[in-house]
Amino acid sequence: MKKNNGVLNYLKEITIVVIGVLIAVFISNYKDGIDNEKYIEKTLLAIENDIKLSQSDLDTVYNRHLELFEILREKLEESEPLDPELTLVELISSSGGFQVTTSKNISLRFFINQKAELLEYDIISKLLDIETQSELLQLKTRRLTDFFYENIDEGGEEVFMKLAYYLSDILDSENTLLESYSEFLDKNQKKLEYEKE
């Protein structure tokens, strides 16, 4: 009888310990889940703020580049030939200059390095697409600035046509990036509203 009581007491103690461990694991998982949700929300808000700043900056630059492109197009389509004395630097200076945008992807890089597995695939995919488009825009901008500095004192129809081509290429990338920013912000806003409900 004493043997049965000893085994029974032993099983009771093991059961109590197992239940205690399971409760501790459940509480820990629950706390981790809440912490992860807070982390995702804060990170998405930080990324959203970065994107809003980048979008505002890019929108300003895009409009300036569009004006420059229109001026270039008008000069190239004029019935009379281009002034042979007009240089690239004079054209750019007289039209308000050329501006370069900077994209802010600090939050995205930090998040991907830390806890990317917490985000849904479509959000990560969109953010990586934005980063890729930003890098492509930077490459195109670098190509244009290289062309500009190589031909700073040059002029003529051929130089202005090349400038128009490079600028058109940049405008296309800027427009695509602006659309991607808007899509992400719309999706992120809907996601945050859904999670609050």
C-alpha positions as a Markdown table, in Angstrom:
| # | Residue | x | y | z |
|---|---|---|---|---|
| 1 | Met | 0.0 | 0.0 | 0.0 |
| 2 | Lys | 2.9 | 2.3 | 0.8 |
| 3 | Lys | 4.4 | 1.6 | -2.5 |
| 4 | Asn | 1.2 | 2.6 | -4.3 |
| 5 | Asn | 1.0 | 5.8 | -2.3 |
| 6 | Gly | 4.6 | 6.6 | -3.1 |
| 7 | Val | 4.0 | 6.1 | -6.8 |
| 8 | Leu | 0.8 | 8.1 | -6.7 |
| 9 | Asn | 2.5 | 11.0 | -4.8 |
| 10 | Tyr | 5.3 | 10.9 | -7.3 |
| 11 | Leu | 2.8 | 11.1 | -10.2 |
| 12 | Lys | 1.0 | 13.9 | -8.5 |
| 13 | Glu | 4.2 | 15.9 | -8.1 |
| 14 | Ile | 5.2 | 15.3 | -11.7 |
| 15 | Thr | 1.8 | 16.3 | -12.9 |
| 16 | Ile | 2.0 | 19.5 | -10.9 |
| 17 | Val | 5.4 | 20.3 | -12.2 |
| 18 | Val | 4.3 | 19.6 | -15.8 |
| 19 | Ile | 1.2 | 21.7 | -15.5 |
| 20 | Gly | 3.3 | 24.5 | -14.0 |
| 21 | Val | 5.8 | 24.3 | -16.9 |
| 22 | Leu | 3.0 | 24.3 | -19.4 |
| 23 | Ile | 1.4 | 27.3 | -17.8 |
| 24 | Ala | 4.8 | 29.1 | -17.8 |
| 25 | Val | 5.4 | 28.3 | -21.5 |
| 26 | Phe | 1.8 | 29.5 | -22.3 |
| 27 | Ile | 2.3 | 32.8 | -20.5 |
| 28 | Ser | 5.8 | 33.2 | -22.1 |
| 29 | Asn | 4.3 | 32.6 | -25.5 |
| 30 | Tyr | 1.4 | 34.9 | -24.9 |
| 31 | Lys | 3.8 | 37.7 | -23.7 |
| 32 | Asp | 6.1 | 37.1 | -26.7 |
| 33 | Gly | 3.1 | 37.3 | -29.0 |
| 34 | Ile | 2.1 | 40.6 | -27.5 |
| 35 | Asp | 5.7 | 41.9 | -27.7 |
| 36 | Asn | 5.9 | 40.8 | -31.3 |
| 37 | Glu | 2.7 | 42.6 | -32.2 |
| 38 | Lys | 3.9 | 45.8 | -30.5 |
| 39 | Tyr | 7.3 | 45.5 | -32.3 |
| 40 | Ile | 5.6 | 45.0 | -35.7 |
| 41 | Glu | 3.3 | 48.0 | -35.1 |
| 42 | Lys | 6.2 | 50.3 | -34.1 |
| 43 | Thr | 8.4 | 49.1 | -36.9 |
| 44 | Leu | 5.6 | 49.5 | -39.5 |
| 45 | Leu | 5.0 | 53.0 | -38.2 |
| 46 | Ala | 8.7 | 53.8 | -38.4 |
| 47 | Ile | 8.8 | 52.4 | -42.0 |
| 48 | Glu | 5.7 | 54.4 | -42.9 |
| 49 | Asn | 7.3 | 57.6 | -41.6 |
| 50 | Asp | 10.4 | 56.9 | -43.6 |
| 51 | Ile | 8.3 | 56.3 | -46.7 |
| 52 | Lys | 6.2 | 59.4 | -46.1 |
| 53 | Leu | 9.4 | 61.5 | -45.9 |
| 54 | Ser | 10.9 | 59.9 | -48.9 |
| 55 | Gln | 7.6 | 60.3 | -50.8 |
| 56 | Ser | 7.5 | 64.0 | -50.0 |
| 57 | Asp | 11.1 | 64.5 | -51.0 |
| 58 | Leu | 10.7 | 62.5 | -54.2 |
| 59 | Asp | 7.5 | 64.3 | -55.2 |
| 60 | Thr | 9.3 | 67.6 | -55.0 |
| 61 | Val | 12.2 | 66.3 | -57.0 |
| 62 | Tyr | 9.9 | 64.6 | -59.5 |
| 63 | Asn | 8.0 | 67.9 | -60.2 |
| 64 | Arg | 11.3 | 69.8 | -60.7 |
| 65 | His | 12.6 | 67.1 | -63.1 |
| 66 | Leu | 9.3 | 67.2 | -65.0 |
| 67 | Glu | 9.6 | 71.0 | -65.4 |
| 68 | Leu | 13.2 | 70.6 | -66.6 |
| 69 | Phe | 12.2 | 67.9 | -69.1 |
| 70 | Glu | 9.4 | 70.1 | -70.4 |
| 71 | Ile | 11.9 | 73.0 | -70.9 |
| 72 | Leu | 14.2 | 70.6 | -72.7 |
| 73 | Arg | 11.5 | 69.2 | -74.9 |
| 74 | Glu | 10.4 | 72.8 | -75.9 |
| 75 | Lys | 13.9 | 73.7 | -76.7 |
| 76 | Leu | 14.4 | 70.6 | -78.8 |
| 77 | Glu | 11.0 | 71.0 | -80.6 |
| 78 | Glu | 11.5 | 74.7 | -81.5 |
| 79 | Ser | 11.4 | 75.4 | -85.2 |
| 80 | Glu | 14.6 | 77.5 | -85.0 |
| 81 | Pro | 17.9 | 75.7 | -84.2 |
| 82 | Leu | 19.3 | 75.6 | -80.7 |
| 83 | Asp | 21.6 | 78.4 | -79.6 |
| 84 | Pro | 25.0 | 76.8 | -80.2 |
| 85 | Glu | 26.4 | 78.9 | -77.4 |
| 86 | Leu | 24.0 | 77.4 | -74.8 |
| 87 | Thr | 25.8 | 74.9 | -72.6 |
| 88 | Leu | 24.4 | 72.1 | -70.5 |
| 89 | Val | 25.3 | 74.0 | -67.3 |
| 90 | Glu | 23.5 | 77.2 | -68.5 |
| 91 | Leu | 20.4 | 75.3 | -69.4 |
| 92 | Ile | 20.2 | 73.5 | -66.1 |
| 93 | Ser | 21.0 | 76.6 | -64.1 |
| 94 | Ser | 18.4 | 78.7 | -65.9 |
| 95 | Ser | 15.7 | 76.1 | -65.4 |
| 96 | Gly | 16.2 | 75.9 | -61.6 |
| 97 | Gly | 18.9 | 73.2 | -61.4 |
| 98 | Phe | 18.9 | 69.5 | -61.0 |
| 99 | Gln | 18.0 | 67.9 | -57.7 |
| 100 | Val | 18.8 | 64.4 | -56.3 |
| 101 | Thr | 16.4 | 62.6 | -54.0 |
| 102 | Thr | 17.5 | 60.6 | -51.0 |
| 103 | Ser | 15.5 | 57.6 | -49.9 |
| 104 | Lys | 15.2 | 56.6 | -46.3 |
| 105 | Asn | 15.2 | 52.8 | -45.8 |
| 106 | Ile | 16.8 | 52.6 | -42.4 |
| 107 | Ser | 13.8 | 51.1 | -40.7 |
| 108 | Leu | 13.3 | 48.5 | -43.4 |
| 109 | Arg | 16.9 | 47.3 | -43.2 |
| 110 | Phe | 16.8 | 47.2 | -39.4 |
| 111 | Phe | 13.6 | 45.2 | -39.4 |
| 112 | Ile | 14.7 | 42.7 | -42.0 |
| 113 | Asn | 17.9 | 42.1 | -40.0 |
| 114 | Gln | 16.0 | 41.6 | -36.8 |
| 115 | Lys | 12.6 | 39.9 | -37.1 |
| 116 | Ala | 11.6 | 39.7 | -40.8 |
| 117 | Glu | 9.7 | 36.4 | -40.1 |
| 118 | Leu | 7.1 | 38.4 | -38.1 |
| 119 | Leu | 5.9 | 40.3 | -41.2 |
| 120 | Glu | 3.6 | 39.0 | -43.9 |
| 121 | Tyr | 5.2 | 38.1 | -47.2 |
| 122 | Asp | 3.3 | 40.7 | -49.2 |
| 123 | Ile | 4.6 | 43.5 | -46.9 |
| 124 | Ile | 8.2 | 42.3 | -47.1 |
| 125 | Ser | 7.8 | 41.8 | -50.9 |
| 126 | Lys | 6.5 | 45.4 | -51.3 |
| 127 | Leu | 9.2 | 46.9 | -49.1 |
| 128 | Leu | 12.0 | 45.0 | -51.0 |
| 129 | Asp | 10.4 | 46.2 | -54.2 |
| 130 | Ile | 10.6 | 49.7 | -53.0 |
| 131 | Glu | 14.2 | 49.3 | -52.0 |
| 132 | Thr | 15.1 | 47.8 | -55.4 |
| 133 | Gln | 13.4 | 50.6 | -57.2 |
| 134 | Ser | 15.2 | 53.2 | -55.0 |
| 135 | Glu | 18.6 | 51.5 | -55.8 |
| 136 | Leu | 17.7 | 51.6 | -59.5 |
| 137 | Leu | 16.8 | 55.2 | -59.3 |
| 138 | Gln | 20.1 | 56.0 | -57.6 |
| 139 | Leu | 21.9 | 54.2 | -60.4 |
| 140 | Lys | 20.1 | 56.1 | -63.1 |
| 141 | Thr | 20.7 | 59.4 | -61.2 |
| 142 | Arg | 24.4 | 58.5 | -61.0 |
| 143 | Arg | 24.5 | 57.8 | -64.7 |
| 144 | Leu | 22.9 | 61.2 | -65.4 |
| 145 | Thr | 25.2 | 63.1 | -63.1 |
| 146 | Asp | 28.2 | 61.4 | -64.7 |
| 147 | Phe | 26.9 | 62.5 | -68.1 |
| 148 | Phe | 26.3 | 66.0 | -66.8 |
| 149 | Tyr | 29.8 | 66.4 | -65.4 |
| 150 | Glu | 31.4 | 65.0 | -68.5 |
| 151 | Asn | 29.5 | 67.4 | -70.7 |
| 152 | Ile | 29.1 | 70.4 | -68.4 |
| 153 | Asp | 30.5 | 72.9 | -70.9 |
| 154 | Glu | 29.0 | 71.2 | -74.0 |
| 155 | Gly | 25.9 | 72.1 | -75.8 |
| 156 | Gly | 24.1 | 71.3 | -79.0 |
| 157 | Glu | 21.2 | 69.1 | -80.0 |
| 158 | Glu | 22.9 | 65.8 | -79.4 |
| 159 | Val | 23.9 | 66.6 | -75.8 |
| 160 | Phe | 20.4 | 68.0 | -75.0 |
| 161 | Met | 18.8 | 64.9 | -76.6 |
| 162 | Lys | 20.9 | 62.6 | -74.4 |
| 163 | Leu | 20.0 | 64.7 | -71.4 |
| 164 | Ala | 16.4 | 64.4 | -72.3 |
| 165 | Tyr | 16.7 | 60.6 | -72.6 |
| 166 | Tyr | 18.5 | 60.3 | -69.2 |
| 167 | Leu | 15.9 | 62.6 | -67.6 |
| 168 | Ser | 13.0 | 60.7 | -69.1 |
| 169 | Asp | 14.5 | 57.5 | -67.7 |
| 170 | Ile | 14.8 | 59.0 | -64.2 |
| 171 | Leu | 11.2 | 60.4 | -64.4 |
| 172 | Asp | 9.9 | 57.0 | -65.2 |
| 173 | Ser | 11.7 | 55.5 | -62.2 |
| 174 | Glu | 10.6 | 58.3 | -59.9 |
| 175 | Asn | 7.0 | 57.9 | -61.0 |
| 176 | Thr | 7.1 | 54.1 | -60.4 |
| 177 | Leu | 8.6 | 54.7 | -57.0 |
| 178 | Leu | 6.0 | 57.2 | -56.1 |
| 179 | Glu | 3.3 | 54.8 | -57.0 |
| 180 | Ser | 4.9 | 52.0 | -54.9 |
| 181 | Tyr | 5.1 | 54.4 | -52.0 |
| 182 | Ser | 1.4 | 55.2 | -52.3 |
| 183 | Glu | 0.5 | 51.5 | -52.6 |
| 184 | Phe | 2.5 | 50.6 | -49.5 |
| 185 | Leu | 1.1 | 53.4 | -47.5 |
| 186 | Asp | -2.5 | 52.5 | -48.5 |
| 187 | Lys | -2.0 | 48.8 | -47.6 |
| 188 | Asn | -0.2 | 49.6 | -44.4 |
| 189 | Gln | -2.9 | 52.0 | -43.3 |
| 190 | Lys | -5.6 | 49.4 | -44.0 |
| 191 | Lys | -3.7 | 46.8 | -42.1 |
| 192 | Leu | -3.2 | 49.0 | -39.1 |
| 193 | Glu | -6.9 | 50.0 | -39.1 |
| 194 | Tyr | -7.9 | 46.3 | -39.4 |
| 195 | Glu | -5.7 | 45.3 | -36.5 |
| 196 | Lys | -7.2 | 48.1 | -34.3 |
| 197 | Glu | -10.7 | 46.8 | -34.8 |
